[in-house]
């Protein structure tokens, strides 16, 4: 490498600056010669115009010197931190090569094994730094060098962060890092933790494998807001080599909740090493077969969607930081799932808690609880993916078996707070059998045939039959149903307590109730599944067979055989209600009919609109004609929108009879509109008294949180369409926003950040002045069709929002 000519060389103290290696807003990095030690170094020089106070500079230099004590082969060492010729500078080892960002641009998407190999070096460096009390805080591809040996080496540990903190000690300045790689908690200015670096490393690894940014936002604020408010999803087109095991590792690394991430850089590195070189299978297991089956499932079009749905619902329901809104929004993404869940919560088992019908997911979550809705949603997700298969009859039987086991475990549970975990643990003991029937129907038939033959040859106990089924599945699949189910559970990131429930213990049940909750849940899961199997295989009156199974488990459950029989009867009745709600029809000769008790279920009364005709007429009459003469369709939408709207009105009215939370009622109103009319998204805006504008607060649907951030409707002096609609208090339907006279009146923020071709505006007024706005849109011109009945019900919902504000004070 040739040095610059002597007459053009620049100097800084004893360093001869030879060539600029990189330049940023605060500093420039030079290739330099240390004339005292006669070695090439990289020197980072603070830009002359950057104003850093003396105390801050001292603090920065102290931090840089502490970083200089880090010694690791994957860390670029800091040789020196000092001030030369009045300029603060850092002296690093010079590493020939290119940054990881340049490497990725040159190579494109990397094979997963190569990308993981690079990131293992980064994670080892992070772990060494974390153990020394140093968090990087600005980990990104441009802060990682790839040397001539292909080794990744991390630089700039925590140094730029101190400069930013010292320059302006405000809350905003404490937000340290680069948008797109900052963790959700870093965007809120939280104290530095190793979990922030784990998140950044996960994002970088996903990008290396996919070949493109994970957070593709040009606006830094939008990038930060998206990371803070949304769950990052893996790109759908990751290569086949990125199998379910690796995807599970990546999902956990980029989890929004720090508690759901890998506990350390070392833990993430260990998981990646296990993926790179899987351990030999344990006796009786077959990891090669499991990997093959997982790959085969991955190539089935619907398994990725099933996996993602289960993982998201489980993560949201188990997180301490997620809200009712997150779980409701996740369920609302799937129309079929939403409808089945609402039918289910309106069965007799749940409806008494709500004091009437439940017509919104938000209210269902509030009444039934996170864990209860999680169990229903996971059950329904499995069922929804199986309903259209050729072997649907057998799949329904397997599903009912799993659902009965879960329901019975919940009934048997003596500790109320453990009942929901018992439900899901018992149900998921059947996961391997259920997925085999779904994805490998031929193999499932072979296993059933082998197990049936062994039953004919030697009728035996439940334990012996289980052993026969296990032997049959191993002979056909190469591993047991249990091992397959556990492998899937690990790839989905299900918790260890649930995985423990899925593994059946050897030997007899314990002689007393276990002290540890995990062991109690396991006993419940085993007992519930054996009782369910007893019902399935017993022709005629099952009383004696159930009594024998109950006696076997009575001491471990702390219940008498009579109490177990009563719980079994309750579970059968509950299952019959659930089957009816889910439209699960079972063939007359099917063994699964033995699981269903004969239950007469009275049809739920249809909800009535609690608002009087006088109120409704007054509301309609009080509004001026629409500002824009957009035609309203004479025909109602294809979905029976009026019924959904009316049910929502009744549900919301019930919620407002006693004390209520304003935000919950508003979300119920938006959800009712969203579901009934099939909007792409819906947003609620509220007056900001400081700026006298209506600003977006929350929403539902595609990109709703991002779109809500765009809304800034002036309440004074505005001339665009939105401002005029709010000023007049006019309900407005824009059927085609691309029409010239309409497009000309749309504000710039709307055209650049939202730009929907059809939208609806419902202003909210108090004392004649607008204070809020409901916005909803669709993706095609003319897509919003409203009949008179639907329009009136929409206005009633809007009025309920106004009343909610009045009652809330």
Secondary structure, DSSP 8 states (H G I E B T S, - for coil): -----TTT-EEETTEEEEEEEEE-SSEEEEEEEETTTTEEEEEEEE-TT----HHHHHHHHHHHHHHTT---TTB--EEEEEEETTEEEEEEE---EEEHHHHHHHH-S--HHHHHHHHHHHHHHHHHHHHTT---S---GGGEEEETTS-EEE---SHHHHHHHHH--STTTT--S-TTTS-HHHHTT----HHHHHHHHHHHHHHHHHSS-SS--SSHHHHHHHHHHS-----TT--TTS-HHHHHHHHHHT-SSGGGS-SSHHHHHHHHHHHHT-----TT--HHHHHHHHHHHHTSTTHHHHHHHHHHHHHHHH-SS--HHHHHHHHHT-HHHHHHHHHHHTSHHHHHHHTS----HHHHHHHH-HHHHHHHHHHHHHHHTTTTSTTHHHHHHHHHHHHHHHHHHHHH-SSGGGHHHHHHHHHHTTHHHHHHHHH-HHHHHHHHHHHHHHHHHS---HHHHHHHHHHHHHHHHSS-HHHHHHHHHHHHT--HHHHHHHS--SSS--SS--SSHHHHHHHHHHHHHHHHHHHHH--S--HHHHHHHHHHHHHHHT--HHHHHHHHHHHHHHHHHHHHHTT----TT-GGGGG---------------S-HHHHHHHHHHS---SS-----SS--SS-HHHHHHHHHHHHHHHHHS---HHHHHHHHHHHHHHHHT-SEEEEEEEETTTTEEEEEEEEETTHHHHHTT-EEESSS--SHHHHHHHHT--EEES-TTSHHHHTTS-HHHHHHT--SEEEEEEEEETTEEEEEEEEEESSTT-----HHHHHHHHHHHHHHHHHHHHH-
